Each structure stands twice: as C-alpha cells, then as structure tokens.
C-alpha cells in the first residue's frame, strides 16, 4: 500500500487516468493538475491549480509520457491551462522526491540534475518496453491493414531490428501468416531469428533484401531506410516507421518516389491508452512502493 505517500501528477493523456486510478486504489494521496476539462470524476484524487505549493510535499512527481518539451511545457490533453515546469517548481521538491516520466528530454534531465532530484525514465526499462511492444505491434499491424489492399497473411513483411519491439512485431506478423524477414546486426540475434522461423539477414545487406517487400517496419532510431534503400523498394511497398522522431526513414525521398511512408512513434497511447496506462500504472506503483520502503528503512 501507499498510505501516506504524497503523489503529484501533472497533465498527460488517457494513460494517466489509469495511473491515477491505481495509485488511489493503493491509498496514495494523489493531487493532480491539468485535468479541469475531464468530464468523468477522478475519484480519490484532488484537483488543484498549478502552483509552486503543489511541489513542496511531493514524494513523487509524475509527468506524462514525454515529460516536458524543450521549453518545459507539459502536455495537457484534458486542459487548456499551460503547465510549465521550471527551476522554481523543481527547487520546491523535497530532496527525497523522485520525478517519473516515460522519457525525458535534455531540459528535464538538466533541471532534475541541477537540483539533485532523482529522475526515472520508465520507457528505458526492459519490462515497460516489452509490455508496450504488445500494443505497438497491434497498432503497427492496424496501420498496415489500413494502408494496403492486401492481407497480412501471405505478405512479404520485413522488420528492421529485433529488439524488444521488433521481436514482438515479427512474431505477431508470423502468427498472422506473413513471410517475415528480419534485419539484424548481431550473430546471436541471427541465430535466434532463425530458430524462431524468421528469414534473418544482416543489415549491411539490406539493399539486396528489399526488392520484393510489401511491408517494411522499422524499429531502429537512426537513418537506416535511406534514399538508396527506398529506390530499390517496389512501388507497392508501405513503410511503417516505429522509431522515435524523426524516425529512421528518408520520408522526403519516399514521398518523391510515391512510396507511402508513415512515422508512428508512441502507438500504445494512441491505439490502446487503457492498456498502456495500466502498464505504466503497475510499474510506477511498484517503483514508488520500493522507494518508500527504502526511505523507511533508512530512517
């Protein structure tokens, strides 16, 4: 339980509603800002105006998936109010406080570092990334279905990268009957892909592998689907880039060549916000419990 733990949650989207629900169920004292236009009540949580006083007793500060932008602005889907996180607010946090966000831009990292406040980026964790790979794979396949006139079954599909997202996506495509090629770098990943029934190849040979592809899914966050690669794709091919912005695809050249290329980061929060929110809520509540326990043992 989180009885007596003071949590401040700022802004976000539908995923945060699941976080609020979970934390209040565990008896945390939850104060939120940036939800004044939400139509459903937040049972057990206190809605407050954004002010520096909010931060003074917070054991945990929870920010949205992308903590802040480069200027400290916090995304607020359920409010027109502008929430800006500055040095003034962070300086009010107790030194034992922890800031949680899905991912943090340099602005937020520097802000927390300046004031000696612990920062946890949830999307860096293997457990969160693997859980999130499920709605990501489903969302990617949904986009493929919406943007092609063929079935996934029998398609020639390629997945670049066999990390936490790529592996789940490749396996899901295979389960739907696609012929799946997987682009990899490491020998041990090649062996694993072969064992799982995929058609593995090394990324250095990518240009020789794309000539008869229907669907190309990229999970690698560096430029990999270059103009040279796109020039060798069949005109019917569709590229779905799941990497973080700006992705790993030359979108300008794809458009010039008439090949549909879609950048689709952050799919869990778009296609399955309730599930994505539950994933974050479960991990967050566990981390806050662990941190509270450590603090109690140290006293």
C-alpha positions as CSV (number, residue, x, y, z in Angstrom):
1,X,0.0,0.0,0.0
2,X,1.0,3.6,-0.5
3,X,-0.8,5.1,2.6
4,X,0.7,8.5,3.4
5,X,2.7,8.8,0.2
6,X,2.1,12.2,-1.5
7,X,1.9,12.0,-5.3
8,X,1.6,15.0,-7.6
9,X,0.6,14.1,-11.2
10,X,0.7,16.8,-13.9
11,X,-1.0,16.7,-17.2
12,X,-0.9,13.9,-19.7
13,X,-3.4,11.9,-21.7
14,X,-5.8,9.0,-21.1
15,X,-3.0,6.8,-19.9
16,X,-2.6,9.0,-16.8
17,X,-6.2,8.2,-15.8
18,X,-5.2,4.6,-15.2
19,X,-2.2,5.7,-13.2
20,X,-4.4,7.9,-11.0
21,X,-6.9,5.1,-10.5
22,X,-4.2,2.6,-9.5
23,X,-2.4,5.0,-7.1
24,X,-5.7,6.0,-5.3
25,X,-6.6,2.3,-5.0
26,X,-3.3,1.8,-3.2
27,X,-4.3,4.7,-0.8
28,X,-1.7,7.2,-2.0
29,X,-2.6,10.9,-1.6
30,X,-2.9,12.0,-5.2
31,X,-3.1,15.6,-6.3
32,X,-3.5,16.4,-10.0
33,X,-3.3,19.5,-12.2
34,X,-4.2,19.8,-15.8
35,X,-7.4,17.8,-15.8
36,X,-10.0,20.6,-15.4
37,X,-11.8,19.7,-18.6
38,X,-12.1,16.0,-17.9
39,X,-15.7,15.0,-18.0
40,X,-15.5,12.0,-15.7
41,X,-14.7,12.4,-12.0
42,X,-11.3,11.4,-10.7
43,X,-12.4,9.5,-7.6
44,X,-10.0,9.7,-4.7
45,X,-7.8,12.4,-6.3
46,X,-7.6,16.1,-5.5
47,X,-7.7,18.5,-8.4
48,X,-5.6,21.6,-7.8
49,X,-4.4,24.7,-9.6
50,X,-0.9,24.6,-10.9
51,X,1.3,26.4,-8.4
52,X,4.7,26.0,-6.7
53,X,3.0,25.0,-3.5
54,X,2.0,21.7,-5.1
55,X,5.6,20.6,-5.1
56,X,6.5,21.2,-1.5
57,X,5.4,17.9,0.0
58,X,5.5,15.6,-3.1
59,X,7.2,12.3,-2.5
60,X,6.7,11.5,-6.2
61,X,6.1,13.8,-9.2
62,X,4.6,12.1,-12.2
63,X,4.8,13.7,-15.6
64,X,3.4,12.5,-19.0
65,X,5.0,10.0,-21.4
66,X,7.2,12.8,-22.8
67,X,8.0,14.6,-19.6
68,X,8.3,18.1,-21.0
69,X,9.1,19.7,-24.3
70,X,12.4,21.6,-24.8
71,X,10.9,24.6,-23.0
72,X,9.5,22.8,-20.0
73,X,5.9,22.7,-21.3
74,X,3.9,19.7,-20.0
75,X,1.3,18.2,-22.4
76,X,-2.3,18.6,-21.1
77,X,-4.9,16.8,-23.2
78,X,-7.6,17.5,-20.6
79,X,-6.9,21.2,-20.0
80,X,-6.2,24.4,-21.9
81,X,-4.1,25.6,-19.0
82,X,-0.4,25.9,-19.8
83,X,1.8,24.0,-17.4
84,X,5.4,25.0,-17.5
85,X,7.9,23.2,-15.3
86,X,10.8,25.5,-14.4
87,X,13.7,25.6,-11.9
88,X,11.4,27.4,-9.5
89,X,9.0,24.5,-9.2
90,X,11.6,21.7,-9.1
91,X,13.5,23.6,-6.4
92,X,10.5,23.2,-4.1
93,X,10.5,19.4,-4.3
94,X,11.8,17.6,-1.2
95,X,15.3,16.2,-1.7
96,X,14.0,12.6,-1.3
97,X,11.4,13.2,-4.1
98,X,11.6,11.3,-7.4
99,X,10.4,12.6,-10.8
100,X,8.9,9.9,-13.1
101,X,8.3,10.3,-16.8
102,X,8.1,8.0,-19.8
103,X,11.1,9.6,-21.4
104,X,12.9,12.9,-20.6
105,X,14.4,15.5,-23.0
106,X,17.6,17.2,-22.0
107,X,15.7,20.1,-20.5
108,X,14.1,17.9,-17.8
109,X,17.3,15.9,-17.2
110,X,19.3,19.1,-16.6
111,X,16.6,20.5,-14.4
112,X,16.5,17.5,-12.1
113,X,20.3,17.2,-12.1
114,X,20.7,20.8,-11.1
115,X,18.5,20.3,-8.0
116,X,19.7,16.8,-7.1
117,X,16.3,15.3,-7.8
118,X,16.1,11.6,-8.9
119,X,14.6,11.1,-12.4
120,X,13.3,7.8,-13.6
121,X,12.6,7.3,-17.3
122,X,10.1,4.5,-17.5
123,X,10.4,3.7,-21.2
124,X,14.1,2.9,-20.6
125,X,13.1,-0.1,-18.5
126,X,13.0,-3.5,-20.2
127,X,9.8,-4.6,-18.5
128,X,7.9,-1.4,-19.7
129,X,9.3,-1.7,-23.2
130,X,8.4,-5.3,-23.5
131,X,4.8,-4.8,-22.2
132,X,4.5,-1.8,-24.5
133,X,5.6,-3.8,-27.5
134,X,2.3,-5.6,-27.5
135,X,0.1,-2.6,-28.3
136,X,2.8,-1.2,-30.5
137,X,2.8,-4.4,-32.6
138,X,-1.0,-4.4,-32.8
139,X,-1.0,-0.7,-33.7
140,X,1.6,-1.2,-36.4
141,X,-0.4,-4.1,-37.9
142,X,-3.6,-1.9,-37.8
143,X,-1.8,0.7,-39.8
144,X,-0.6,-1.8,-42.3
145,X,-4.1,-3.1,-42.8
146,X,-5.5,0.4,-43.2
147,X,-2.9,1.4,-45.7
148,X,-2.7,-1.6,-48.0
149,X,-5.0,-3.5,-50.2
150,X,-3.6,-7.0,-49.3
151,X,-3.9,-9.3,-46.3
152,X,-1.1,-9.6,-43.8
153,X,-1.4,-13.4,-44.4
154,X,0.9,-14.2,-47.3
155,X,2.5,-10.8,-47.4
156,X,6.2,-10.3,-47.7
157,X,7.0,-8.3,-44.5
158,X,10.3,-7.0,-43.2
159,X,11.1,-5.9,-39.7
160,X,14.3,-3.9,-39.1
161,X,15.7,-4.5,-35.6
162,X,14.9,-7.5,-33.4
163,X,14.9,-5.7,-30.1
164,X,12.0,-5.5,-27.6
165,X,9.6,-4.1,-30.1
166,X,10.9,-5.8,-33.3
167,X,10.7,-9.3,-31.8
168,X,7.1,-8.9,-30.7
169,X,6.1,-7.4,-34.1
170,X,7.9,-10.1,-36.1
171,X,6.3,-12.9,-34.1
172,X,2.8,-11.3,-34.4
173,X,3.2,-10.9,-38.2
174,X,4.3,-14.5,-38.4
175,X,1.3,-15.6,-36.4
176,X,-0.9,-13.9,-39.0
177,X,0.7,-15.9,-41.8
178,X,3.2,-13.3,-43.2
179,X,6.5,-14.3,-44.6
180,X,8.8,-12.4,-42.2
181,X,12.3,-11.2,-43.0
182,X,14.2,-9.7,-40.0
183,X,17.2,-7.3,-40.4
184,X,19.7,-7.7,-37.6
185,X,23.3,-6.8,-36.6
186,X,24.5,-9.4,-34.1
187,X,25.2,-13.1,-34.8
188,X,23.4,-14.3,-31.7
189,X,20.3,-12.4,-32.9
190,X,20.6,-14.0,-36.3
191,X,20.6,-17.4,-34.7
192,X,17.6,-16.6,-32.6
193,X,15.7,-15.3,-35.6
194,X,16.5,-18.4,-37.5
195,X,15.4,-20.6,-34.6
196,X,12.0,-18.7,-34.5
197,X,11.3,-19.4,-38.1
198,X,12.0,-15.9,-39.5
199,X,14.2,-15.3,-42.5
200,X,17.1,-13.4,-41.0
201,X,19.6,-11.2,-42.8
202,X,22.4,-8.8,-41.8
203,X,21.5,-5.1,-42.1
204,X,24.6,-4.4,-44.1
205,X,22.8,-6.5,-46.9
206,X,19.6,-4.5,-46.6
207,X,19.7,-3.1,-50.1
208,X,19.7,-6.6,-51.6
209,X,16.8,-7.7,-49.5
210,X,14.1,-5.1,-50.2
211,X,13.4,-5.8,-53.8
212,X,10.1,-7.8,-53.3
213,X,8.8,-6.4,-50.0
214,X,5.1,-5.5,-49.3
215,X,5.6,-4.1,-45.8
216,X,8.7,-2.6,-44.2
217,X,8.5,-2.0,-40.4
218,X,11.4,-0.1,-38.9
219,X,12.3,0.0,-35.2
220,X,15.8,1.4,-35.5
221,X,16.0,5.1,-34.4
222,X,18.9,6.0,-36.8
223,X,18.7,6.6,-40.5
224,X,18.5,3.1,-42.0
225,X,15.8,3.3,-44.7
226,X,17.8,5.7,-46.9
227,X,17.1,7.1,-50.3
228,X,19.2,4.3,-51.8
229,X,17.1,1.6,-50.0
230,X,13.8,3.3,-51.0
231,X,15.0,3.4,-54.6
232,X,15.1,-0.4,-54.5
233,X,11.7,-0.9,-53.0
234,X,8.8,-2.0,-55.2
235,X,6.3,0.9,-55.7
236,X,3.6,-1.1,-53.8
237,X,5.6,-1.2,-50.6
238,X,4.5,0.6,-47.5
239,X,6.9,1.8,-44.8
240,X,5.8,2.0,-41.2
241,X,8.5,3.6,-39.0
242,X,8.0,2.9,-35.3
243,X,11.2,4.6,-34.2
244,X,11.2,7.7,-32.1
245,X,11.0,11.0,-34.0
246,X,12.4,11.8,-36.5
247,X,12.5,8.0,-37.3
248,X,14.9,6.1,-39.4
249,X,13.4,6.7,-42.8
250,X,14.1,9.3,-45.6
251,X,10.5,10.4,-45.7
252,X,11.2,13.2,-48.3
253,X,12.6,10.7,-50.8
254,X,9.8,8.2,-50.1
255,X,7.2,10.9,-50.9
256,X,9.2,11.9,-54.1
257,X,9.1,8.3,-55.2
258,X,5.5,7.8,-54.4
259,X,6.0,5.2,-51.7
260,X,3.8,5.6,-48.7
261,X,5.9,6.0,-45.5
262,X,4.3,6.6,-42.1
263,X,6.0,7.7,-38.9
264,X,4.2,6.1,-36.0
265,X,6.0,6.5,-32.6
266,X,4.1,6.3,-29.4
267,X,1.4,3.8,-30.7
268,X,0.5,2.4,-27.3
269,X,-1.0,5.6,-26.1
270,X,-2.9,6.1,-29.4
271,X,-4.3,2.6,-30.1
272,X,-4.7,1.2,-26.6
273,X,-4.5,4.0,-24.0
274,X,-6.2,2.0,-21.3
275,X,-3.8,-1.0,-21.6
276,X,-0.8,1.4,-22.0
277,X,-1.9,3.2,-18.9
278,X,-2.2,0.0,-16.9
279,X,1.3,-0.9,-17.9
280,X,2.6,2.4,-16.6
281,X,0.5,2.3,-13.5
282,X,1.7,-1.2,-12.5
283,X,5.3,-0.4,-12.9
284,X,5.0,3.1,-11.3
285,X,3.2,1.9,-8.3
286,X,5.8,-0.8,-7.7
287,X,8.7,1.7,-8.1
288,X,7.1,4.2,-5.7
289,X,6.5,1.4,-3.1
290,X,10.1,0.3,-3.4
291,X,11.3,3.9,-3.0
292,X,9.1,4.4,0.0
293,X,10.3,1.2,1.6
294,X,13.9,2.2,1.1
295,X,13.3,5.6,2.6
296,X,11.6,4.0,5.6
297,X,14.4,1.6,6.2
298,X,17.0,4.4,6.0
299,X,15.2,6.4,8.8
